Amino acid sequence: MELFWRKGFAATSIAELCEAMGIASPSLYAAFGGKEALYREAISRYEQLQVPKIWGGMDDMPTAKQAIGRLLRQSAEVLSAPCHPRGCMVTLAYVGTPEQTEIDSFVRGLRGQAMHRLRQRLLRGIEDGDVPPHADVSALARFYLALQQAMSVQARDGASQEELARIADLGMQAWDGLVGSAPPLDRC
């Protein structure tokens, strides 16, 4: 998992994977069927270990603003932790090639789940009355996910927890202006 997390799918060789696991390539193929299946297992393991640290407790927050603030603050802490590769494995994962592959679709699906989760929390905010009914939920979800993903890149590039926390704070200072009181513009 950490090798894929550090180097990504394409840059990680079978030889490196075998060395990291202390097995020969026939054993890797026998156990996983190939690099792609092993990558899926590694991502699943990452999600079991890291996703609750970042996304956990978000649904328990009383308002959507507090929930997203928690997501960003937890991201600042987890993405910069020195005990594992920096950044988010899913955000920094395989980004794609001109031809879409199964792995590309898989990772896009995981990132899509994050977008869905934010949209759902914002919709709940509308139901609960802490987000105006005219708020552009899709744009807000995309903005805050983009901010969280950018924090991942910043963490990979060496930003400290304090620097990432400042980004989170600035992102939350933008909340009132982003949620706004005016209805969204008509789009073609």
C-alpha positions as YAML, in Angstrom:
chain: A
units: angstrom
residues:
- id: 1
  name: MET
  ca: [0.00, 0.00, 0.00]
- id: 2
  name: GLU
  ca: [2.70, 2.49, 0.97]
- id: 3
  name: LEU
  ca: [4.70, 1.81, -2.18]
- id: 4
  name: PHE
  ca: [1.70, 2.51, -4.39]
- id: 5
  name: TRP
  ca: [0.84, 5.50, -2.16]
- id: 6
  name: ARG
  ca: [4.34, 6.94, -2.55]
- id: 7
  name: LYS
  ca: [4.93, 6.20, -6.24]
- id: 8
  name: GLY
  ca: [1.50, 5.71, -7.81]
- id: 9
  name: PHE
  ca: [0.23, 2.85, -9.92]
- id: 10
  name: ALA
  ca: [2.14, 3.43, -13.15]
- id: 11
  name: ALA
  ca: [5.53, 4.17, -11.55]
- id: 12
  name: THR
  ca: [5.48, 1.12, -9.28]
- id: 13
  name: SER
  ca: [7.03, -1.96, -10.84]
- id: 14
  name: ILE
  ca: [6.21, -5.60, -10.19]
- id: 15
  name: ALA
  ca: [9.81, -6.08, -9.04]
- id: 16
  name: GLU
  ca: [9.41, -3.30, -6.44]
- id: 17
  name: LEU
  ca: [6.15, -4.77, -5.24]
- id: 18
  name: CYS
  ca: [7.67, -8.24, -4.89]
- id: 19
  name: GLU
  ca: [10.66, -6.83, -3.01]
- id: 20
  name: ALA
  ca: [8.41, -4.83, -0.66]
- id: 21
  name: MET
  ca: [6.27, -7.90, 0.09]
- id: 22
  name: GLY
  ca: [9.20, -10.32, 0.20]
- id: 23
  name: ILE
  ca: [7.74, -12.63, -2.44]
- id: 24
  name: ALA
  ca: [8.56, -13.75, -5.97]
- id: 25
  name: SER
  ca: [6.48, -12.57, -8.92]
- id: 26
  name: PRO
  ca: [4.76, -15.98, -9.41]
- id: 27
  name: SER
  ca: [3.48, -15.67, -5.82]
- id: 28
  name: LEU
  ca: [2.18, -12.16, -6.50]
- id: 29
  name: TYR
  ca: [0.31, -13.36, -9.58]
- id: 30
  name: ALA
  ca: [-1.00, -16.44, -7.75]
- id: 31
  name: ALA
  ca: [-2.25, -14.36, -4.82]
- id: 32
  name: PHE
  ca: [-3.60, -11.32, -6.65]
- id: 33
  name: GLY
  ca: [-3.79, -12.14, -10.34]
- id: 34
  name: GLY
  ca: [-1.72, -9.10, -11.26]
- id: 35
  name: LYS
  ca: [-0.66, -5.57, -10.46]
- id: 36
  name: GLU
  ca: [-4.13, -4.08, -11.04]
- id: 37
  name: ALA
  ca: [-5.82, -6.39, -8.53]
- id: 38
  name: LEU
  ca: [-3.06, -5.75, -5.99]
- id: 39
  name: TYR
  ca: [-3.54, -2.01, -6.49]
- id: 40
  name: ARG
  ca: [-7.26, -2.33, -5.80]
- id: 41
  name: GLU
  ca: [-6.43, -4.25, -2.60]
- id: 42
  name: ALA
  ca: [-3.94, -1.55, -1.59]
- id: 43
  name: ILE
  ca: [-6.51, 1.20, -2.16]
- id: 44
  name: SER
  ca: [-9.09, -0.78, -0.16]
- id: 45
  name: ARG
  ca: [-6.60, -1.09, 2.69]
- id: 46
  name: TYR
  ca: [-5.88, 2.64, 2.49]
- id: 47
  name: GLU
  ca: [-9.58, 3.39, 2.69]
- id: 48
  name: GLN
  ca: [-9.98, 1.15, 5.75]
- id: 49
  name: LEU
  ca: [-7.08, 2.85, 7.55]
- id: 50
  name: GLN
  ca: [-7.15, 6.48, 6.44]
- id: 51
  name: VAL
  ca: [-10.65, 7.44, 5.28]
- id: 52
  name: PRO
  ca: [-12.21, 7.25, 8.78]
- id: 53
  name: LYS
  ca: [-9.47, 9.56, 10.08]
- id: 54
  name: ILE
  ca: [-10.31, 12.20, 7.47]
- id: 55
  name: TRP
  ca: [-14.06, 11.78, 6.91]
- id: 56
  name: GLY
  ca: [-15.03, 10.29, 10.27]
- id: 57
  name: GLY
  ca: [-17.35, 12.33, 12.44]
- id: 58
  name: MET
  ca: [-18.37, 14.62, 9.60]
- id: 59
  name: ASP
  ca: [-21.96, 13.38, 9.61]
- id: 60
  name: ASP
  ca: [-22.20, 13.94, 13.36]
- id: 61
  name: MET
  ca: [-21.52, 17.68, 13.08]
- id: 62
  name: PRO
  ca: [-24.64, 19.81, 13.64]
- id: 63
  name: THR
  ca: [-24.22, 21.97, 10.52]
- id: 64
  name: ALA
  ca: [-22.87, 21.46, 7.02]
- id: 65
  name: LYS
  ca: [-20.37, 24.27, 7.62]
- id: 66
  name: GLN
  ca: [-19.03, 22.54, 10.73]
- id: 67
  name: ALA
  ca: [-18.93, 19.21, 8.88]
- id: 68
  name: ILE
  ca: [-16.88, 20.59, 6.01]
- id: 69
  name: GLY
  ca: [-14.66, 22.50, 8.44]
- id: 70
  name: ARG
  ca: [-14.01, 19.24, 10.27]
- id: 71
  name: LEU
  ca: [-13.18, 17.47, 7.00]
- id: 72
  name: LEU
  ca: [-10.62, 20.14, 6.11]
- id: 73
  name: ARG
  ca: [-9.05, 20.29, 9.58]
- id: 74
  name: GLN
  ca: [-8.81, 16.49, 9.79]
- id: 75
  name: SER
  ca: [-7.29, 16.50, 6.30]
- id: 76
  name: ALA
  ca: [-4.64, 19.00, 7.44]
- id: 77
  name: GLU
  ca: [-3.66, 16.65, 10.25]
- id: 78
  name: VAL
  ca: [-3.82, 13.31, 8.46]
- id: 79
  name: LEU
  ca: [-2.36, 14.36, 5.10]
- id: 80
  name: SER
  ca: [0.76, 15.78, 6.74]
- id: 81
  name: ALA
  ca: [1.35, 13.01, 9.30]
- id: 82
  name: PRO
  ca: [4.98, 11.82, 9.34]
- id: 83
  name: CYS
  ca: [4.10, 8.15, 9.95]
- id: 84
  name: HIS
  ca: [3.08, 7.41, 6.34]
- id: 85
  name: PRO
  ca: [3.49, 8.90, 2.86]
- id: 86
  name: ARG
  ca: [2.17, 12.45, 2.73]
- id: 87
  name: GLY
  ca: [-1.04, 13.32, 0.90]
- id: 88
  name: CYS
  ca: [-4.07, 11.25, -0.02]
- id: 89
  name: MET
  ca: [-3.46, 8.02, -1.91]
- id: 90
  name: VAL
  ca: [-6.74, 8.37, -3.81]
- id: 91
  name: THR
  ca: [-6.22, 12.03, -4.73]
- id: 92
  name: LEU
  ca: [-2.65, 11.44, -5.80]
- id: 93
  name: ALA
  ca: [-3.47, 8.12, -7.46]
- id: 94
  name: TYR
  ca: [-3.52, 7.27, -11.09]
- id: 95
  name: VAL
  ca: [-4.95, 10.29, -12.88]
- id: 96
  name: GLY
  ca: [-5.46, 8.78, -16.29]
- id: 97
  name: THR
  ca: [-4.17, 8.49, -19.78]
- id: 98
  name: PRO
  ca: [-5.65, 9.46, -23.13]
- id: 99
  name: GLU
  ca: [-7.33, 6.04, -23.20]
- id: 100
  name: GLN
  ca: [-9.39, 5.33, -20.10]
- id: 101
  name: THR
  ca: [-8.39, 2.14, -18.30]
- id: 102
  name: GLU
  ca: [-10.12, 0.05, -15.64]
- id: 103
  name: ILE
  ca: [-7.81, 1.46, -12.96]
- id: 104
  name: ASP
  ca: [-8.56, 5.00, -14.12]
- id: 105
  name: SER
  ca: [-12.29, 4.33, -13.86]
- id: 106
  name: PHE
  ca: [-11.84, 2.72, -10.45]
- id: 107
  name: VAL
  ca: [-9.99, 5.73, -9.02]
- id: 108
  name: ARG
  ca: [-12.38, 8.21, -10.62]
- id: 109
  name: GLY
  ca: [-15.21, 6.30, -8.98]
- id: 110
  name: LEU
  ca: [-13.58, 6.66, -5.57]
- id: 111
  name: ARG
  ca: [-13.14, 10.39, -6.07]
- id: 112
  name: GLY
  ca: [-16.75, 10.54, -7.23]
- id: 113
  name: GLN
  ca: [-17.82, 8.93, -3.94]
- id: 114
  name: ALA
  ca: [-16.13, 11.77, -2.07]
- id: 115
  name: MET
  ca: [-18.02, 14.31, -4.18]
- id: 116
  name: HIS
  ca: [-21.28, 12.46, -3.53]
- id: 117
  name: ARG
  ca: [-20.63, 12.42, 0.19]
- id: 118
  name: LEU
  ca: [-20.09, 16.19, 0.27]
- id: 119
  name: ARG
  ca: [-23.19, 16.82, -1.85]
- id: 120
  name: GLN
  ca: [-25.26, 14.66, 0.49]
- id: 121
  name: ARG
  ca: [-24.02, 16.54, 3.55]
- id: 122
  name: LEU
  ca: [-24.83, 19.88, 1.90]
- id: 123
  name: LEU
  ca: [-28.30, 18.64, 0.92]
- id: 124
  name: ARG
  ca: [-28.82, 17.61, 4.53]
- id: 125
  name: GLY
  ca: [-27.81, 21.17, 5.45]
- id: 126
  name: ILE
  ca: [-30.61, 22.46, 3.24]
- id: 127
  name: GLU
  ca: [-33.08, 20.07, 4.91]
- id: 128
  name: ASP
  ca: [-31.83, 21.12, 8.36]
- id: 129
  name: GLY
  ca: [-32.04, 24.82, 7.46]
- id: 130
  name: ASP
  ca: [-28.36, 25.70, 7.88]
- id: 131
  name: VAL
  ca: [-27.73, 25.95, 4.12]
- id: 132
  name: PRO
  ca: [-30.00, 28.21, 2.03]
- id: 133
  name: PRO
  ca: [-32.29, 26.26, -0.31]
- id: 134
  name: HIS
  ca: [-30.93, 28.07, -3.36]
- id: 135
  name: ALA
  ca: [-27.29, 27.20, -2.59]
- id: 136
  name: ASP
  ca: [-25.40, 25.66, -5.51]
- id: 137
  name: VAL
  ca: [-24.74, 22.34, -3.79]
- id: 138
  name: SER
  ca: [-22.80, 20.83, -6.70]
- id: 139
  name: ALA
  ca: [-20.48, 23.82, -6.98]
- id: 140
  name: LEU
  ca: [-19.96, 23.97, -3.21]
- id: 141
  name: ALA
  ca: [-19.16, 20.25, -3.05]
- id: 142
  name: ARG
  ca: [-16.77, 20.55, -5.97]
- id: 143
  name: PHE
  ca: [-15.08, 23.63, -4.45]
- id: 144
  name: TYR
  ca: [-14.49, 22.05, -1.04]
- id: 145
  name: LEU
  ca: [-13.39, 18.73, -2.54]
- id: 146
  name: ALA
  ca: [-10.98, 20.62, -4.82]
- id: 147
  name: LEU
  ca: [-9.63, 22.46, -1.78]
- id: 148
  name: GLN
  ca: [-9.16, 19.19, 0.12]
- id: 149
  name: GLN
  ca: [-7.46, 17.63, -2.91]
- id: 150
  name: ALA
  ca: [-5.17, 20.65, -3.28]
- id: 151
  name: MET
  ca: [-4.23, 20.24, 0.39]
- id: 152
  name: SER
  ca: [-3.18, 16.70, -0.49]
- id: 153
  name: VAL
  ca: [-0.86, 17.97, -3.21]
- id: 154
  name: GLN
  ca: [0.50, 20.62, -0.86]
- id: 155
  name: ALA
  ca: [1.14, 17.94, 1.79]
- id: 156
  name: ARG
  ca: [3.01, 15.81, -0.76]
- id: 157
  name: ASP
  ca: [5.12, 18.86, -1.58]
- id: 158
  name: GLY
  ca: [6.03, 19.31, 2.09]
- id: 159
  name: ALA
  ca: [3.46, 21.73, 3.53]
- id: 160
  name: SER
  ca: [3.29, 21.43, 7.32]
- id: 161
  name: GLN
  ca: [0.18, 20.62, 9.31]
- id: 162
  name: GLU
  ca: [0.03, 24.28, 10.36]
- id: 163
  name: GLU
  ca: [0.21, 25.47, 6.75]
- id: 164
  name: LEU
  ca: [-2.53, 23.05, 5.72]
- id: 165
  name: ALA
  ca: [-4.66, 24.10, 8.70]
- id: 166
  name: ARG
  ca: [-4.35, 27.71, 7.53]
- id: 167
  name: ILE
  ca: [-5.60, 26.68, 4.08]
- id: 168
  name: ALA
  ca: [-8.55, 24.93, 5.79]
- id: 169
  name: ASP
  ca: [-9.28, 28.07, 7.84]
- id: 170
  name: LEU
  ca: [-9.20, 30.28, 4.74]
- id: 171
  name: GLY
  ca: [-11.49, 27.86, 2.92]
- id: 172
  name: MET
  ca: [-14.00, 28.09, 5.74]
- id: 173
  name: GLN
  ca: [-13.76, 31.89, 5.84]
- id: 174
  name: ALA
  ca: [-15.04, 31.77, 2.26]
- id: 175
  name: TRP
  ca: [-18.15, 29.78, 3.30]
- id: 176
  name: ASP
  ca: [-20.56, 32.69, 3.78]
- id: 177
  name: GLY
  ca: [-19.61, 34.28, 0.46]
- id: 178
  name: LEU
  ca: [-19.87, 30.96, -1.35]
- id: 179
  name: VAL
  ca: [-23.16, 29.90, 0.17]
- id: 180
  name: GLY
  ca: [-24.47, 33.42, -0.21]
- id: 181
  name: SER
  ca: [-27.96, 34.77, -0.04]
- id: 182
  name: ALA
  ca: [-28.57, 35.39, -3.74]
- id: 183
  name: PRO
  ca: [-30.06, 32.70, -5.96]
- id: 184
  name: PRO
  ca: [-27.58, 30.97, -8.29]
- id: 185
  name: LEU
  ca: [-27.11, 32.34, -11.79]
- id: 186
  name: ASP
  ca: [-28.97, 30.72, -14.66]
- id: 187
  name: ARG
  ca: [-26.63, 28.59, -16.72]
- id: 188
  name: CYS
  ca: [-26.97, 27.64, -20.37]
...
